[in-house]
Amino acid sequence: MGAEPTAIFVGLGLPADVGTDWLDALTDGFRDECALVGASVAGGDISRADTVMLGVTALGDLGGRAPVTRAGARPGHVVAIAGRLGHAAAGLALLQAGRADSGELVDAHRRPRPLYACGPGAARLGATAMLDVSDGLLQDLGHIADASGAGIELDPAAFPVTPELAEAGRDLGADPLEWILKGGDDHALAATFPSGVRLPDPWLVVGRVTEGQGVHVIGRADTTGGWDHFRDSRG
């Protein structure tokens, strides 16, 4: 929504036999990730539970700006992304194939690297709608299309296929573009901007907002897929 991160609150449920080493590593992870953006763990709650349960509430400061919601995309705006797409999904596919030693892509699945600064930066550039890609680009852009009452058209040729993605695709007999369009755990940002805005790196224009509804990919009939929390698997 374009806010500068300030703090998180952590709600934690734990079995009584959870080891302190594991808990120390968890809290170290919170500290280290907050340090990337100058935020802190400001509080929360801990209780006993049968299994580990974790809920995090993140707070941010808009600095007087209006929040960037999902509802501001209009026909004629461009669609852009910041951050890698498909790497975490490819890493998961490699793990499922028994390739736990496959390097960068597996690391991307295990430890996402969101481009935190791009959110407030996009707001200052005039982003009209924005979200993070947590459930797959097609599905998440669908939320912007629905909230904005508009359509979105994506150009598949605009998405870079890195050498690592291409190699994993060859090894597993998969189309890397499927990971890019439907895999979401890299937590890239997707946003819409007025067409005249000059976008700096790492923003990359990949499509446009149109009249109509839904998300469409040029030259592809299947424009569905991503993670749905109320289904059992990606589809």
C-alpha positions in Angstrom: 0.0 0.0 0.0 3.0 2.3 -0.2 3.8 2.6 3.5 7.3 2.6 5.1 7.5 -0.4 7.4 7.7 0.5 11.1 6.9 -2.6 13.3 5.5 -6.1 13.5 3.4 -7.8 16.2 3.8 -11.5 16.6 1.2 -13.9 17.9 2.8 -17.3 18.6 1.3 -20.6 19.8 3.8 -23.4 20.8 3.8 -26.9 22.1 5.5 -27.2 25.5 8.3 -29.4 24.0 9.5 -27.0 21.3 13.3 -26.6 21.8 14.8 -23.3 22.7 17.3 -23.5 19.9 14.4 -23.5 17.4 12.7 -20.6 19.1 16.0 -18.6 19.2 16.4 -19.1 15.5 12.9 -18.0 14.9 13.3 -14.8 16.8 16.7 -14.1 15.2 14.9 -14.4 11.8 12.3 -11.8 12.9 15.0 -9.5 14.1 17.2 -9.8 11.0 14.3 -9.3 8.5 13.0 -6.2 10.4 16.5 -4.8 10.4 16.4 -4.8 6.6 13.8 -2.0 6.7 14.5 -0.3 10.0 11.5 -1.9 11.7 11.2 -3.8 15.0 9.3 -6.4 16.8 7.1 -4.2 18.9 5.1 -6.8 20.8 2.6 -9.6 20.5 1.4 -12.6 22.4 2.5 -16.2 23.2 0.5 -19.1 24.3 0.5 -22.9 24.5 -0.9 -24.8 21.6 -0.8 -28.4 20.2 1.1 -27.3 17.1 3.1 -24.2 16.1 0.8 -21.4 15.1 2.2 -18.1 14.0 0.4 -14.8 13.1 2.2 -11.6 12.2 0.7 -8.1 11.9 2.8 -5.6 10.0 2.5 -1.8 10.5 3.7 1.0 8.3 3.7 4.8 8.0 2.2 6.3 4.8 3.8 9.7 5.6 0.5 11.5 4.9 0.0 9.8 1.5 -3.2 8.0 0.7 -2.8 4.2 0.6 -2.3 2.5 -2.7 -5.1 0.0 -2.9 -6.1 -2.6 -5.5 -8.9 -0.5 -6.9 -7.2 2.3 -8.8 -6.2 0.6 -12.1 -7.8 2.3 -15.2 -7.8 1.4 -18.9 -4.6 2.9 -20.4 -2.5 2.4 -17.4 0.6 0.1 -17.6 1.2 -3.0 -15.5 4.7 -3.4 -14.1 6.5 -5.8 -11.8 9.4 -5.4 -9.4 11.3 -8.4 -8.3 11.8 -11.9 -9.5 9.0 -14.2 -10.5 9.0 -18.0 -10.9 12.2 -18.7 -9.0 10.4 -19.9 -5.8 8.0 -22.0 -7.8 10.8 -23.6 -9.7 12.7 -24.2 -6.5 9.6 -26.0 -5.1 9.4 -28.1 -8.2 13.1 -29.1 -7.8 12.5 -30.0 -4.2 9.5 -32.1 -5.1 11.7 -33.9 -7.7 14.3 -34.7 -5.0 16.8 -32.0 -6.1 17.4 -30.3 -2.8 20.9 -29.4 -3.8 19.9 -27.3 -6.8 21.2 -23.9 -5.5 19.7 -20.6 -6.2 16.1 -21.6 -7.1 15.7 -23.8 -4.0 17.2 -20.9 -1.9 14.6 -18.6 -3.5 11.8 -20.9 -2.3 13.2 -21.3 1.2 14.1 -17.6 1.7 12.2 -15.0 -0.4 13.9 -11.6 -0.9 11.1 -9.0 -1.3 12.1 -5.6 -2.6 10.7 -3.7 0.3 11.8 -0.2 -0.8 9.9 -0.6 -4.1 6.5 -0.3 -2.4 6.9 3.2 -1.0 8.9 4.1 -4.1 6.0 3.1 -6.4 3.6 5.2 -4.3 5.8 8.2 -4.8 6.0 7.5 -8.6 2.2 7.6 -8.7 1.2 3.9 -8.6 -2.6 3.6 -9.0 -3.0 0.0 -7.7 -0.5 -2.4 -6.1 -0.1 -5.7 -4.3 2.6 -8.3 -3.6 2.6 -11.5 -5.7 2.1 -14.1 -3.0 -0.4 -16.5 -4.7 0.7 -16.2 -8.4 0.8 -13.3 -10.8 -2.3 -14.3 -12.7 -4.4 -14.8 -9.6 -3.1 -11.7 -7.8 -3.5 -9.4 -10.8 -7.0 -10.8 -11.0 -7.7 -9.1 -7.6 -6.6 -5.8 -9.0 -8.8 -6.3 -12.1 -11.8 -7.2 -10.0 -11.4 -4.4 -7.5 -10.8 -1.9 -10.3 -13.6 -3.1 -12.6 -11.1 -3.4 -15.5 -9.2 -6.0 -17.5 -5.5 -6.7 -17.6 -3.5 -7.9 -20.7 0.0 -9.4 -20.2 2.7 -9.7 -22.8 4.4 -13.1 -22.3 7.5 -11.9 -24.2 8.0 -9.1 -21.6 9.0 -11.6 -18.9 12.7 -12.4 -18.6 13.5 -16.1 -18.3 16.7 -16.4 -16.4 19.3 -19.0 -17.3 18.5 -20.8 -14.0 14.8 -21.0 -14.8 15.5 -22.1 -18.3 17.8 -24.9 -17.1 15.3 -26.1 -14.5 12.6 -26.1 -17.1 14.8 -28.3 -19.4 15.6 -30.6 -16.4 12.0 -31.1 -15.3 10.3 -30.9 -18.7 8.4 -27.8 -17.6 7.6 -24.4 -19.2 9.3 -21.7 -17.1 6.6 -19.2 -18.0 4.1 -21.3 -16.0 6.3 -20.8 -12.9 6.5 -17.0 -13.7 2.7 -16.6 -14.2 1.4 -18.9 -11.5 4.1 -19.1 -8.8 3.9 -16.5 -6.1 6.3 -17.2 -3.3 9.0 -14.8 -4.5 6.8 -11.9 -3.2 7.5 -9.6 -6.1 5.4 -6.4 -6.4 2.9 -5.8 -9.1 1.5 -2.4 -9.7 -0.3 -0.2 -12.3 0.9 3.3 -13.3 -0.3 6.0 -15.6 1.1 5.4 -19.0 3.3 8.5 -19.0 5.3 7.6 -15.9 9.0 6.8 -16.4 9.7 3.8 -14.3 13.2 3.2 -12.9 14.8 -0.2 -12.4 13.8 -2.7 -11.2 10.3 -2.0 -12.4 9.5 -3.7 -15.7 6.4 -3.1 -17.8 4.7 -6.4 -18.7 1.2 -5.4 -19.8 -1.6 -2.9 -19.7 -5.0 -2.2 -18.2 -7.8 -2.6 -20.6 -11.6 -2.3 -20.8 -13.4 -5.5 -19.8 -12.6 -7.9 -17.0 -10.1 -10.5 -15.8 -6.5 -11.2 -16.8 -5.5 -12.3 -20.3 -2.1 -13.4 -21.6 -1.5 -12.7 -25.3 -1.4 -15.9 -27.2 -2.4 -18.2 -24.3 -5.8 -19.7 -23.8 -5.2 -20.8 -20.1 -5.0 -17.7 -17.9 -6.0 -19.3 -14.7 -3.8 -20.7 -11.9 -2.0 -19.8 -8.7 -2.5 -20.7 -5.1 -6.1 -20.8 -3.7 -6.2 -21.3 0.0 -9.5 -23.1 -0.2 -8.3 -25.6 -2.8 -5.9 -28.4 -2.0 -3.2 -27.5 -4.5 -2.1 -25.1 -7.2 -4.3 -25.2 -10.3 
